[in-house]
Amino acid sequence: MIISVIGGRLSGKLANKLGQKKVIRTGLLLAAIADIIIIYGLALLVTLFLSFLLIKDI
């Protein structure tokens, strides 16, 4: 909860300097990039783990 208050205060200051639309777009873009990293990172780890198990049996 404290983190959200700090984030809200910082985004308010940024919105005053840069504009609301720019701050919202940047936040959404960073959230989308984080989701992609998490999804593909997890998929990569699963693939590497399964590959290791298959190679180990050879």
Backbone as a printed PyTorch tensor [residue, N CA C, xyz], in Angstrom:
tensor([[[  0.8230,  -1.1890,   0.0000],
         [  0.0000,   0.0000,   0.0000],
         [  0.8690,   1.2560,   0.0000]],

        [[  1.9380,   1.2270,   0.7340],
         [  2.8270,   2.3900,   0.7850],
         [  3.4590,   2.6340,  -0.5830]],

        [[  3.8070,   1.5410,  -1.2690],
         [  4.4170,   1.6720,  -2.6000],
         [  3.4510,   2.3430,  -3.5740]],

        [[  2.1620,   1.9850,  -3.4960],
         [  1.1900,   2.5900,  -4.4100],
         [  1.0240,   4.0830,  -4.1310]],

        [[  1.1110,   4.4780,  -2.8810],
         [  1.0230,   5.9040,  -2.5380],
         [  2.2320,   6.6450,  -3.1100]],

        [[  3.4060,   6.0560,  -2.9420],
         [  4.6240,   6.6840,  -3.4770],
         [  4.5470,   6.7680,  -4.9990]],

        [[  4.1050,   5.6750,  -5.6330],
         [  3.9680,   5.6760,  -7.0900],
         [  2.9750,   6.7070,  -7.5770]],

        [[  1.8670,   6.8350,  -6.8590],
         [  0.8740,   7.8330,  -7.2370],
         [  1.3980,   9.2530,  -7.1150]],

        [[  2.1560,   9.5110,  -6.0720],
         [  2.7170,  10.8500,  -5.8950],
         [  3.7590,  11.1540,  -6.9810]],

        [[  4.5760,  10.1650,  -7.3050],
         [  5.5820,  10.3770,  -8.3460],
         [  4.9430,  10.5570,  -9.7170]],

        [[  3.9270,   9.7400, -10.0210],
         [  3.2940,   9.8640, -11.3330],
         [  2.5610,  11.2010, -11.4550]],

        [[  2.0350,  11.7060, -10.3440],
         [  1.3920,  13.0170, -10.3800],
         [  2.3760,  14.1180, -10.7060]],

        [[  3.5600,  14.0330, -10.1260],
         [  4.5910,  15.0340, -10.4220],
         [  5.0630,  14.9210, -11.8680]],

        [[  5.2240,  13.6790, -12.3490],
         [  5.6250,  13.4920, -13.7500],
         [  4.5430,  13.9910, -14.6990]],

        [[  3.2830,  13.7420, -14.3640],
         [  2.1800,  14.1750, -15.2200],
         [  2.1450,  15.6960, -15.3230]],

        [[  2.4740,  16.3760, -14.2500],
         [  2.5100,  17.8390, -14.3000],
         [  3.6200,  18.3350, -15.2190]],

        [[  4.7560,  17.6180, -15.2340],
         [  5.8820,  18.0480, -16.0600],
         [  5.7260,  17.6170, -17.5180]],

        [[  5.3400,  16.3370, -17.7330],
         [  5.3500,  15.7680, -19.0830],
         [  3.9860,  15.7250, -19.7560]],

        [[  2.9380,  15.7550, -18.9730],
         [  1.5950,  15.6180, -19.5180],
         [  1.0090,  14.2630, -19.1470]],

        [[ -0.2910,  14.2420, -18.9290],
         [ -0.9490,  13.0320, -18.4560],
         [ -0.8880,  11.9000, -19.4700]],

        [[ -1.1460,  12.2190, -20.7440],
         [ -1.1660,  11.1720, -21.7730],
         [  0.1890,  10.4920, -21.9090]],

        [[  1.2400,  11.2660, -21.8590],
         [  2.5800,  10.7060, -22.0040],
         [  2.9160,   9.7700, -20.8440]],

        [[  2.5270,  10.1630, -19.6270],
         [  2.7950,   9.3270, -18.4550],
         [  1.9800,   8.0340, -18.5210]],

        [[  0.7130,   8.1430, -18.9130],
         [ -0.1300,   6.9450, -19.0240],
         [  0.3980,   6.0120, -20.0940]],

        [[  0.7500,   6.5380, -21.2600],
         [  1.3000,   5.7020, -22.3450],
         [  2.5830,   5.0080, -21.9130]],

        [[  3.4480,   5.7460, -21.2580],
         [  4.7120,   5.1650, -20.8090],
         [  4.4760,   4.0640, -19.7910]],

        [[  3.5820,   4.2910, -18.8550],
         [  3.2660,   3.2850, -17.8470],
         [  2.6830,   2.0240, -18.4580]],

        [[  1.7540,   2.1930, -19.3850],
         [  1.1550,   1.0280, -20.0490],
         [  2.1750,   0.2780, -20.9000]],

        [[  3.0460,   1.0110, -21.5760],
         [  4.0770,   0.3760, -22.3800],
         [  5.0340,  -0.4260, -21.5050]],

        [[  5.4590,   0.1400, -20.3950],
         [  6.3620,  -0.5740, -19.4890],
         [  5.6910,  -1.8040, -18.8830]],

        [[  4.3970,  -1.6980, -18.5740],
         [  3.6640,  -2.8500, -18.0400],
         [  3.5640,  -3.9550, -19.0860]],

        [[  3.3250,  -3.5910, -20.3460],
         [  3.2420,  -4.5800, -21.4220],
         [  4.5970,  -5.2580, -21.6400]],

        [[  5.6610,  -4.4880, -21.6040],
         [  7.0090,  -5.0540, -21.7640],
         [  7.3090,  -6.0110, -20.6200]],

        [[  6.9250,  -5.6350, -19.4090],
         [  7.1540,  -6.5130, -18.2580],
         [  6.3760,  -7.8170, -18.4100]],

        [[  5.1380,  -7.7380, -18.8890],
         [  4.3460,  -8.9500, -19.1130],
         [  5.0030,  -9.8490, -20.1540]],

        [[  5.4900,  -9.2630, -21.2330],
         [  6.1470, -10.0480, -22.2810],
         [  7.3960, -10.7230, -21.7380]],

        [[  8.1750,  -9.9990, -20.9640],
         [  9.3900, -10.5840, -20.3850],
         [  9.0320, -11.7430, -19.4610]],

        [[  8.0020, -11.5630, -18.6430],
         [  7.6080, -12.6240, -17.7140],
         [  7.0990, -13.8460, -18.4810]],

        [[  6.2290, -13.6340, -19.4650],
         [  5.6480, -14.7590, -20.2100],
         [  6.7220, -15.4920, -21.0070]],

        [[  7.5090, -14.7650, -21.8060],
         [  8.5220, -15.4280, -22.6150],
         [  9.6730, -15.9420, -21.7740]],

        [[  9.9760, -15.2670, -20.6890],
         [ 11.0240, -15.7560, -19.7940],
         [ 10.6370, -17.0730, -19.1690]],

        [[  9.3800, -17.1800, -18.7410],
         [  8.8900, -18.4240, -18.1590],
         [  8.8710, -19.5330, -19.2100]],

        [[  8.4190, -19.2000, -20.4190],
         [  8.3940, -20.1870, -21.4950],
         [  9.8100, -20.6500, -21.8280]],

        [[ 10.7590, -19.7410, -21.8210],
         [ 12.1470, -20.0970, -22.1050],
         [ 12.7000, -21.0160, -21.0270]],

        [[ 12.4070, -20.7240, -19.7690],
         [ 12.8820, -21.5830, -18.6850],
         [ 12.2980, -22.9850, -18.7820]],

        [[ 11.0190, -23.0920, -19.0880],
         [ 10.3810, -24.4060, -19.2390],
         [ 11.0030, -25.1580, -20.4080]],

        [[ 11.2280, -24.4810, -21.5090],
         [ 11.8300, -25.1120, -22.6820],
         [ 13.2380, -25.6050, -22.3710]],

        [[ 14.0320, -24.7790, -21.7080],
         [ 15.3880, -25.1990, -21.3600],
         [ 15.3760, -26.3850, -20.4030]],

        [[ 14.4750, -26.3730, -19.4470],
         [ 14.3790, -27.4700, -18.4890],
         [ 13.9870, -28.7690, -19.1870]],

        [[ 12.9980, -28.7030, -20.0600],
         [ 12.5730, -29.9030, -20.7880],
         [ 13.6690, -30.3940, -21.7300]],

        [[ 14.3790, -29.4810, -22.3650],
         [ 15.4830, -29.8630, -23.2390],
         [ 16.5820, -30.5620, -22.4460]],

        [[ 16.8520, -30.0380, -21.2640],
         [ 17.8610, -30.6610, -20.4050],
         [ 17.4510, -32.0770, -20.0430]],

        [[ 16.1820, -32.2800, -19.7170],
         [ 15.7090, -33.6210, -19.3610],
         [ 15.8140, -34.5740, -20.5520]],

        [[ 15.5220, -34.0880, -21.7490],
         [ 15.6000, -34.9480, -22.9250],
         [ 17.0470, -35.2800, -23.2720]],

        [[ 17.9390, -34.3100, -23.1650],
         [ 19.3410, -34.5370, -23.4910],
         [ 19.9740, -35.4710, -22.4550]],

        [[ 19.5460, -35.3540, -21.2320],
         [ 20.0850, -36.1790, -20.1420],
         [ 19.8270, -37.6710, -20.3980]],

        [[ 18.6940, -38.0100, -21.0340],
         [ 18.3550, -39.3980, -21.3000],
         [ 19.1500, -40.0030, -22.4530]],

        [[ 19.7300, -39.1930, -23.2840],
         [ 20.4610, -39.6990, -24.4750],
         [ 21.7760, -40.2890, -24.0780]]])
